[in-house]
Amino acid sequence: MKFSFLIYSYFPYGGQQRDFLRIAQEILARGNEVDVYTLSWQGDIPAKLNVILVPVKAFSRISLYRRYTKWIETTLGSASRTCVVGFNKMPLLDVYFAADPCFLEKAENQRAAYYKYTGRYRHFKEYERLVFDDASQTEILLLSPQQQRAFRHYYPGCESRIHELPPGISKDRKVDRRDPKIGEHIRKEIGISDETILILQIGSGFRVKGVDRSLEAIAALPALLKKDIHYLLIGQDKSNRFVKLANKLGLTEQVTIFSGRDDVPDMLQAANLMLHPAYSESAGYVLLEATIAGLPILTTASCGYAFHIEKAKSGEVCPLPFQQKKLNEKLLNMLEALGSANWSSAGIEYGKNESLYTMPAAAADIIEANARKIEQSKVATTEDKMVLRS
């Protein structure tokens, strides 16, 4: 079978992008064809994946997305009907992979009142509605119970089209035991000793990931403990705002920021604690990656996969509504207990659950089933036309 995958942009280090690529490769491995329509692509293109750069431009992001949609509609409309799989909310989709949280919930709870009068709000509200409301026939692939609760609240009636997927963690994050020697080169690169407590945060989109919260929590630590801390941030985003905040908080010499890296498993072994106080996160694969690597985690309940941390007992979760004071307290308590708590061994044990690694196959099963329905519909339509002619 042939599939059309739609994604606005691809770069190697985004969670949405990694999910897209894993699913595409699973579909290809089953002997299918995949055309990818995207506005930009960074990095290598896997063998057999047909990437089409959509030739549209615009001054604003909203105009760009609308022109992209129009171009896709024209192009796919003139081709033989294929199963269309989207990784961003938009029209035309047979299957939507929900890497993002519910837009209406986010707009209501995380934006100022005036936001609802903006063109950006109207655009994303409409594109989400076209996927989730009662008139839509798009099948929806979700990553977490948190997403499902939000979408069911704002779009009652979509339940019959929702499929909750298991996690899809890469097995190279899984370990049998912690081995700090694996990450020695990371500490040498940063210029810190084995005795320094390394706090790690990974994720593109620094604002949404709560980097400001992390810096505030580290700055609030007692002076004697704080001087032994180094904070390592890895992700693809503009960092100027957070460099300035670190300087304001007196942390300039204790902060290192890297763009996307390919040695994440080594990072997980080098660190002593993962800090991930995101404002909003549909899933948060990095939480599970850290868990199965035996790295203790401090996160927020706004992350879709935070329940895995509680289930695994691999760290601590800040409840909602978020309070910076509570994060500060939990960070201090965890750092003081690192030598005695069993978060690490509990996470490694949790990693033995094979269902944590099955998302690409589960998603591919649903996508292929949808494609077969489309093929059957095409055959039925052709037969009906033949009957009418006769």
LINWOBEL-V65286 format. One record per residue. RES is the residue in one small letter. SS is DSSP state (A for helix, B for strand, O for the rest). BURIAL is + if it has 16 or more other C-alpha atoms within 10 Angstrom, else -. Layout:
BEGIN
{{RES/SS/BURIAL} {RES/SS/BURIAL}}
END
This chain:
BEGIN
{{m/O/-} {k/B/+} {f/B/+} {s/B/+} {f/B/+} {l/B/+} {i/O/+} {y/O/+} {s/B/+} {y/B/+} {f/O/+} {p/O/+} {y/O/+} {g/O/+} {g/A/+} {q/A/+} {q/A/+} {r/A/-} {d/A/+} {f/A/+} {l/A/+} {r/A/+} {i/A/+} {a/A/+} {q/A/+} {e/A/+} {i/A/+} {l/A/+} {a/A/-} {r/O/-} {g/O/-} {n/O/-} {e/B/+} {v/B/+} {d/B/+} {v/B/+} {y/B/+} {t/B/+} {l/O/+} {s/B/-} {w/B/+} {q/O/-} {g/O/-} {d/O/-} {i/O/-} {p/O/-} {a/O/-} {k/O/-} {l/B/-} {n/B/-} {v/B/+} {i/B/-} {l/B/-} {v/O/+} {p/O/-} {v/O/-} {k/O/-} {a/O/-} {f/O/-} {s/O/-} {r/A/-} {i/A/-} {s/A/-} {l/A/+} {y/A/+} {r/A/+} {r/A/+} {y/A/+} {t/A/+} {k/A/-} {w/A/-} {i/A/+} {e/A/-} {t/A/-} {t/A/-} {l/A/-} {g/A/-} {s/A/-} {a/O/-} {s/O/-} {r/O/-} {t/O/+} {c/B/+} {v/B/+} {v/B/+} {g/B/+} {f/O/+} {n/O/+} {k/O/+} {m/O/+} {p/O/+} {l/O/+} {l/O/+} {d/O/+} {v/B/+} {y/B/+} {f/B/+} {a/O/+} {a/O/+} {d/O/+} {p/O/+} {c/O/+} {f/A/+} {l/A/+} {e/A/-} {k/A/-} {a/A/+} {e/A/-} {n/A/-} {q/A/-} {r/O/-} {a/O/-} {a/A/-} {y/A/-} {y/A/-} {k/A/-} {y/A/-} {t/O/-} {g/A/-} {r/A/-} {y/A/-} {r/A/-} {h/A/+} {f/A/+} {k/A/+} {e/A/-} {y/A/+} {e/A/+} {r/A/+} {l/A/+} {v/A/+} {f/A/+} {d/O/+} {d/O/-} {a/O/-} {s/O/+} {q/O/+} {t/O/+} {e/B/+} {i/B/+} {l/B/+} {l/B/+} {l/O/+} {s/O/+} {p/A/-} {q/A/+} {q/A/+} {q/A/+} {r/A/-} {a/A/+} {f/A/+} {r/A/-} {h/A/-} {y/A/+} {y/O/+} {p/O/-} {g/O/-} {c/O/+} {e/A/+} {s/A/-} {r/A/-} {i/B/+} {h/B/+} {e/B/+} {l/O/+} {p/O/+} {p/O/+} {g/B/+} {i/O/+} {s/O/-} {k/A/-} {d/A/-} {r/A/+} {k/O/+} {v/O/+} {d/O/-} {r/O/-} {r/O/+} {d/O/-} {p/A/+} {k/A/-} {i/A/-} {g/A/+} {e/A/+} {h/A/-} {i/A/+} {r/A/+} {k/A/-} {e/A/-} {i/A/-} {g/O/-} {i/O/+} {s/O/-} {d/O/-} {e/O/-} {t/O/-} {i/B/+} {l/B/+} {i/B/+} {l/B/+} {q/B/+} {i/B/+} {g/O/+} {s/O/+} {g/O/+} {f/O/+} {r/O/+} {v/O/-} {k/O/+} {g/O/+} {v/A/+} {d/A/+} {r/A/+} {s/A/+} {l/A/+} {e/A/+} {a/A/+} {i/A/+} {a/A/+} {a/O/+} {l/O/+} {p/O/-} {a/A/-} {l/A/-} {l/A/-} {k/A/+} {k/O/-} {d/O/-} {i/B/+} {h/B/+} {y/B/+} {l/B/+} {l/B/+} {i/B/+} {g/O/+} {q/O/+} {d/O/-} {k/O/-} {s/O/+} {n/A/-} {r/A/-} {f/A/+} {v/A/+} {k/A/-} {l/A/+} {a/A/+} {n/A/-} {k/A/-} {l/O/-} {g/O/-} {l/O/+} {t/A/-} {e/A/-} {q/A/+} {v/B/+} {t/B/-} {i/B/+} {f/B/-} {s/O/-} {g/O/+} {r/O/-} {d/O/-} {d/O/-} {v/A/+} {p/A/+} {d/A/+} {m/A/+} {l/A/+} {q/A/+} {a/A/+} {a/O/+} {n/O/+} {l/B/+} {m/B/+} {l/B/+} {h/B/+} {p/O/+} {a/O/+} {y/O/+} {s/O/+} {e/B/+} {s/O/+} {a/O/+} {g/O/+} {y/A/+} {v/A/+} {l/A/+} {l/A/+} {e/A/+} {a/A/+} {t/A/+} {i/A/+} {a/O/+} {g/O/+} {l/O/+} {p/O/+} {i/B/+} {l/B/+} {t/B/+} {t/B/+} {a/O/+} {s/O/+} {c/B/+} {g/O/+} {y/O/+} {a/A/+} {f/A/+} {h/A/+} {i/A/+} {e/A/-} {k/A/-} {a/A/+} {k/O/+} {s/O/+} {g/B/+} {e/B/+} {v/B/+} {c/B/+} {p/O/-} {l/O/-} {p/O/-} {f/O/-} {q/O/-} {q/A/-} {k/A/-} {k/A/-} {l/A/+} {n/A/+} {e/A/-} {k/A/+} {l/A/+} {l/A/+} {n/A/-} {m/A/+} {l/A/+} {e/A/-} {a/A/-} {l/O/-} {g/O/-} {s/O/-} {a/O/-} {n/O/-} {w/A/+} {s/A/+} {s/A/+} {a/A/+} {g/A/+} {i/A/+} {e/A/+} {y/A/+} {g/O/+} {k/O/-} {n/O/-} {e/A/-} {s/A/-} {l/A/+} {y/B/+} {t/O/-} {m/A/+} {p/A/+} {a/A/+} {a/A/+} {a/A/+} {a/A/+} {d/A/-} {i/A/+} {i/A/+} {e/A/+} {a/A/-} {n/A/+} {a/A/+} {r/A/-} {k/A/-} {i/A/+} {e/A/+} {q/A/-} {s/A/-} {k/A/-} {v/A/-} {a/A/-} {t/A/-} {t/A/-} {e/A/-} {d/A/-} {k/A/-} {m/A/-} {v/A/-} {l/A/-} {r/A/-} {s/O/-}}
END
